[in-house]
Amino acid sequence: MGLLKQLQACLLDLVFPSRCPLCGDLLYDHQSLCRQCAHDVEFICHPICRQCGRPLGSCHCGEATYAFTRNVSPLLYTNAARRGIHRMKFRNSPSSCAYFGKLMALAVRTEYLDAGIPIDCVMGVPMYSEDERRRGYNQANLLAKTVASELRLPYLSRVLIKYQKNQRQHTLSYAERQKNIKNVFCVVHTEKIDGKTVLLCDDVTTSGGTLNECARILLEAGAREVYCVTATAAVKS
């Protein structure tokens, strides 16, 4: 049986060769990343901000307060990780979510679960329905599913929804981002989050505005607390 599985794996590699989740190059010898991406990817290491999760020298928080309790991110939104996020979102590569999701799950386990923070359920930041249909998937939901599976936590779908379209956040200034994200989300099944600690997942945090607005809506709908995890965190150049 062991030999048969090895033969099946070899055949699958021939028909469907493994590719780097960040750039798409072919992988060899069971690599998780190609050599270039492995060299370029930047992990976030302690000390980190206890709010936004960035390295302390790159923290954007200042005196800002957030509705969510904390955010953590395993990677900086630079170089290889930026390429991977763009590939995942804009080049029809949802399979990249598995790589990012497993790193996110590790960050959640290390920063939250091992610190005794109980997480009751996991969800992704929602997309506007037309945008999701156009793309074919919501990468934040795929990330959330991977995190939930890795940590054996319940995944909630279509509890938090985005019912109104707004401008893309990355095209706006910090002040414009805060206004742009207001009043576009709502909770449609409050009983599923009532009194629960929610883990909210997304691909990138920049200003924190989207996470903050989602957390605010979840708390108003009855959630006890909201923690966040994003695959990457952008820092000011």
N, C-alpha and C positions, 0 to 999 in steps of 0.2 A: 504493500500500500504506500509505503514511503517513497519507493522508486516511481510509482505511478503518479503521485502528486508532483514529484520533481519534473517528470516528463511533461505533465500538464502545464506546470509553471513555465517551462522552457518554450512550449508551443505558444502560450499566451504572450510571452515576451516577444516572440517572433512576429505574431500577428498584431499585437497591441503593445509596442515597445513603450517602456516607461519614459516619461518626460519630466523635466524639472518643473515643479509647480509654480516657479517664479518667472522663468523666461521661456519655457517650452522646449528647451534643447533636450536631446536624447540623453538618458542616464544609463550608466553601466555599473555592473557589480553592486547592485542593490543600493546605490547612492540615494539619499533623500533629496539632495540638491546638486546641481552641476558645480563644477569647481569654481567658476566665476561667481555665481550667486552665493555659494558658501563663504567665499572670501568677502563679498560685499555686504551681506546681511548684517544689520546692527541690532543686537539684543539690548534691551533696557535692563540695566543692573542697578542695584542699590548703591547709594541712598536714593529713594524716589519720593515724590510728593505724595502725601497721604490722601490727597483729594483727586488730582488728575492722573496720577500714576506715571508722570514723566520724570526723568532724572531731575534732581533738584535744581541744577544749573539751567535747565531748559523749561522750568515750570511756567505756565501762563496764568496761574490762578490769581496772584496778587492778593487782594482782599475780597475777591469774588466768593460768593456762596452758591452752592449747588443744591438742587433738590435730591440728587442721588448722594448716597453716603460716600462712596469711593468708586474710582475707576482704576483698572490695571490694564496694561498692554504689554505683551511680550516683546514687540519690535518697534523700532523707530520707523517712521514713514519716510525712508530714504533709500536710495540706490535700488538694491535687489528687491526689498520688500515693496517699494513703490511700484516697481515693474510687475510684481506679482499681484498686487491689488488691482492695477489697471488691467492686467490680463484676465483676472477673475471677473471683473465688472464689465469690461467693454469688449473683450475678445472671445466671448462665449466659452469661458473655461471655468465652469462651476466646480470642476474636480479639484481646483486649487484650494477650495474651501477646506478640504480634509487636512492639508498641511497647516493652514492658519488655525483651524479649529482645534487641532490637537495641542498646539502651542498655547492657545487661549485657555484650554481646559487645564493645562499644567499650571498656568499663572493663577487661575481661580483656585485650584487645589492648594497651591503654595501660600497665596496671600489671604484667602478667605477661609476655606474649609479647614486647613491645618491650624488656623488661628481661632477656630471654634465658632465661626460665623455660619449659621444654618441657612442654606439656600433651599427654598421650597419649590421653585419652578424657574424655567429658563425660557426666554423669548427673544426674538430679533426685532430690531427697529424696523417698522413696516415701511413699504414703498406705496406710493399711490398706485391704484389698481391698473390704470392704463400703462404706466411706466413698467410695472411688473410684467404685464402681458407682452409688452413690446420686447423686453429683455428675455423673457422666458423663465425667469426665476428671480428671487430676491436673495442676494448673496448673504445678507444679514441673517435670514432665516436658515439658510444652509449652514452657516457658521454656528448658529444657536443649536441646530439639530446635532451637529458633531459634538459640541460642548456637552450637551445634555446626555448624549450617548456615552461619551468618554467618562462622565462623572456619575452616570446612572441616576439622572435627575429627570423629573417630568418636563417635557417640552410642550409649551402652549402655543397654539396657532390661532391667528385671527381673534385674539382677545383685545390687543391694542391694534388699532387700524389707523391708516392715514386716509382721511376722507376728503381732503382738499389738496389740490396741486399747488406747489409754490415754486419759486425760482431755485435753481441748483445752488446749494450752499457754497460750493467752492468758487463761485464767480463773484462773491460778495465780500465786503469788508466785515470786520468784527461786529460793528454796531448794526449793520444791515442784516447780518446772520441772525441776531437775536430777535429782530422784528419779523424776519422772513419765516421763522419756524413757529410763530405763535398761532394757536387755534387751528392747527391742521390735523391733530391727532385726537382720538377718543377711544374709550374702553367700551366694548359692546357686551362683555360677559363679566360684570363686576364680581359675581359670586366665585369666579375662578381664582381671583387674586385677593379676595377679602381677607385681611389679617395675615397675608403671606409676605415673605421676603423674596423679591423678584430679582433674578439675574438678567440684565438686559445686554444684548450682544450687538456689536456693529463692526464694520471693517476698519474705519478710521475715526479718530477723534481729532478735531482741529481746535475749534473754539470751545467745544463742549456744549454748544447750544442745543443740538439735536438730542443728545442724551439727557440734558437738563429738562427740556420741555417734555420728553417722554416720561421721565421720572416724575415730574410734577403732575402730569395727567394720571399716572398710575397711583400716586399717593392720594390724589383727590378722589379716586375711584375706590379707595379702601385698602390698598397695599400697605403693609406695615413699614417696609423699608425697600429701597432699590439700590442694588449694587450693579456696577457695570464692568464689562470687559470688552475691549476692542482689539482687533488683531494688530493694529499699529497706532502710533501716536505721532502726530505731526509736531515739529518743533520750528520755532522761528529761525530763519537763516541768519 
